[in-house]
Amino acid sequence: MRMISKRSSWISLLSIGISLALLVGLASAEEVRYTKYNIHTQTKDGRTHKASYANYTDPGAGHVIVPAGSKIIITNIGRKSFKFTFGEPSKKVVFEYHSKRMNMDVHEYINLITSADPVSFDQLSKLDKKGMTEGKVYKGMSKEGVLAAFGYPAAHRTASLDAPSWTYWTNRFGTVVVEFDDHGKVANIID
């Protein structure tokens, strides 16, 4: 009888411990990060924004840019998406993700496009900063400026940042190609 009682107590304590660990895990699931690049989103209701690894640099009505350097709070990470909030008042973003098209898992991607520490853009030229602020690409911008303005290009269309051109999705149906010269400056923008 005493053995059953000790075993039952041990199981109860283990259950409580697991429950507490899960609660602590859920509480710490929120993570503060800072965007390295603009994140282009689209909203229909002004509250929930949708974003994509494809970047959708000009998705149409409801286009809202989460500016490079913004503080975001990641609230949920799944296999095919992650969620975060930004701004005051807080706005929600559902960011769709496709690991096979990006050749990395969602955690690697989050680390690629965000930082645990605030991000400085002091090294960017005046033209790069203009493009970043407007979410546009201009001839003469550097590759770093294009990344800041348009975001990280989808790997299934741009296999390497060393490529002479990067392809971005403007929306689900169209693309824009940014061509670079031998010095890594934007030479041409093809819509």
C-alpha positions in Angstrom: 0.0 0.0 0.0 2.8 2.4 0.9 4.5 1.7 -2.4 1.4 2.6 -4.4 1.1 5.8 -2.4 4.8 6.8 -3.1 4.4 6.0 -6.7 1.2 7.9 -7.0 2.8 10.9 -5.3 5.8 10.7 -7.6 3.6 10.6 -10.7 1.7 13.6 -9.4 4.9 15.6 -8.8 6.1 14.6 -12.3 2.8 15.8 -13.8 3.1 19.1 -12.0 6.7 19.5 -13.1 5.8 18.8 -16.8 2.9 21.2 -16.6 5.1 23.9 -15.2 7.8 23.3 -17.8 5.2 23.6 -20.5 3.9 26.9 -19.1 7.4 28.3 -18.8 8.1 27.2 -22.4 4.9 28.9 -23.6 5.8 32.1 -21.7 9.2 32.2 -23.2 8.0 31.4 -26.8 7.7 35.2 -27.4 11.0 36.5 -28.7 12.0 40.1 -29.3 13.9 40.5 -32.7 14.9 43.4 -35.0 14.3 43.3 -38.7 17.4 43.4 -40.9 15.3 44.2 -44.0 12.0 45.7 -44.8 9.2 43.1 -44.6 6.4 43.8 -47.1 3.0 42.9 -45.9 -0.6 43.3 -47.1 -3.6 43.8 -44.9 -7.3 44.0 -45.7 -8.6 44.9 -42.2 -5.7 47.0 -40.9 -5.1 44.6 -38.1 -3.8 41.3 -39.5 -1.0 41.5 -42.1 0.2 38.8 -44.4 3.8 38.5 -45.5 5.7 35.9 -47.4 9.2 34.5 -48.0 8.6 35.6 -51.6 8.5 39.3 -50.3 5.6 40.6 -52.5 7.3 44.0 -52.9 4.1 45.5 -54.4 1.1 43.4 -53.5 -1.5 46.2 -54.2 -4.0 47.7 -51.9 -3.2 47.4 -48.2 0.5 47.3 -48.8 2.3 48.0 -45.5 6.0 47.9 -44.9 7.5 46.8 -41.6 10.6 49.0 -41.8 14.1 47.5 -41.6 15.3 48.0 -38.0 11.8 47.5 -36.5 11.4 45.8 -33.2 9.1 42.7 -33.6 7.9 40.1 -31.2 7.8 36.6 -32.6 4.7 34.9 -31.0 4.5 31.6 -32.8 6.7 29.5 -35.1 5.3 26.7 -37.2 6.6 24.6 -40.1 4.9 26.7 -42.8 4.6 30.0 -41.1 5.6 32.2 -38.2 3.7 35.0 -36.5 4.9 38.2 -35.0 3.6 41.6 -33.8 5.0 45.1 -34.5 4.3 48.7 -33.9 2.0 50.7 -31.6 -0.8 49.8 -31.5 0.4 46.3 -32.0 -0.3 44.8 -35.4 -0.2 41.0 -36.2 1.7 39.5 -39.1 1.3 36.0 -40.4 4.4 35.2 -42.4 4.1 32.3 -44.8 7.2 30.2 -45.3 8.3 27.4 -47.5 11.4 25.6 -46.3 12.0 23.6 -49.6 11.9 26.8 -51.7 14.3 28.6 -49.3 16.6 25.6 -48.7 16.6 26.2 -44.9 14.2 25.7 -42.0 12.1 28.4 -40.6 14.4 29.0 -37.6 17.4 29.6 -40.0 15.3 31.9 -42.0 14.2 34.0 -39.0 17.8 34.3 -38.0 18.7 35.4 -41.5 16.1 38.2 -41.8 16.2 39.3 -38.1 18.7 40.0 -35.4 18.6 39.6 -31.6 20.2 43.0 -31.3 19.1 46.4 -32.8 20.4 46.8 -36.4 22.4 49.8 -37.7 22.2 51.1 -41.3 24.9 53.7 -40.9 27.0 51.9 -43.5 24.4 52.4 -46.3 24.7 55.2 -48.8 22.2 58.0 -49.0 20.6 56.3 -52.1 20.4 53.0 -50.3 18.7 54.6 -47.3 16.2 56.3 -49.6 15.3 53.0 -51.2 15.0 51.3 -47.8 12.8 54.1 -46.5 10.5 53.9 -49.6 10.7 50.2 -50.0 11.9 50.7 -53.6 15.0 49.9 -55.6 16.9 52.5 -57.6 19.7 52.3 -60.1 23.0 52.7 -58.3 21.9 51.1 -55.0 24.2 48.5 -53.4 23.2 44.9 -52.8 23.0 45.7 -49.1 20.6 48.5 -50.0 18.5 46.2 -52.1 18.3 43.7 -49.3 17.2 46.4 -46.9 14.6 47.7 -49.3 13.1 44.6 -50.8 14.2 41.9 -48.3 16.0 38.6 -48.8 15.1 37.2 -52.2 13.3 33.8 -52.5 16.0 31.2 -53.0 14.0 29.2 -55.6 14.3 32.2 -57.9 17.7 33.6 -56.7 20.0 30.7 -55.7 22.8 33.0 -54.4 23.4 36.6 -53.4 26.5 36.4 -55.6 24.3 36.0 -58.7 24.3 39.0 -61.1 20.6 39.4 -60.8 18.0 38.8 -58.1 14.3 38.0 -58.8 11.6 39.3 -56.4 7.9 38.6 -56.5 5.9 41.8 -56.7 2.7 39.9 -55.9 1.5 36.3 -56.4 1.6 36.7 -60.2 4.4 39.1 -61.1 8.1 39.5 -60.6 10.8 42.2 -60.8 14.4 41.4 -61.6 17.2 43.5 -60.2 20.4 43.3 -62.2 23.8 44.3 -60.8 27.0 45.6 -62.4 30.5 44.3 -61.7 30.7 46.5 -58.7 27.6 45.2 -57.0 25.5 48.2 -57.9 22.0 48.1 -59.4 22.4 48.5 -63.2 18.9 47.7 -64.3 15.4 47.0 -62.9 13.2 44.8 -65.1 9.4 44.7 -64.3 
